[in-house]
Amino acid sequence: LQGARLLGIPVIVTEQYPKGLGSTVQEIDLTGAKLVLPKTKFSMVLPEVEAALAEIPGARSIVLFGVETHVCIQQTALELIGRGLEVHIVADATSSRSMMDRMFALERLARTGIIVTTSEAILLQLVADKEHPKFKEIQNLIKASAPESGLLSKV
């Protein structure tokens, strides 16, 4: 999210049934999000999200992260790729209640042509060059060591 803010990339957030499950935790700073929308459908592809995407000229790629990988992320990714969009899932910024559900979902998604990547890889792909005006700021985000995601123990 910090990288998206630095690079001026629009962020669309959905929250699964916040009335019963609670809203996004405060530690995840949603400042500047283009849209924050409650939902009950597992996929985040809702009319409001489609309208927000339509307002982003030339949007061809979508970066997804959040919870639950095997439900909301998976259903959203499959729906978006079915609409002809390139989908990237940030593996170290996703989770599921069970590591098994998470790993099987990431494996399934990769087999369907969805790009499963990491936060560092996606940030560097977005700046593409050390000469990018925001490279130093992005580099500072990357330098902060990410918490252990549990993914390596399952490879």
Secondary structure, 3 states (H helix, E strand, C coil): CHHHHHHCCCCEEEEECHHHHCCCCCCCCCCCCCEEEEECCCCCCCHHHHHHHHCCCCCCEEEEEEECHHHHHHHHHHHHHHCCCEEEEEEEEEECCCHHHHHHHHHHHHHCCCEEECHHHHHHHHHCCCCCCCHHHHHHHHHCCCCCCCCHHHC
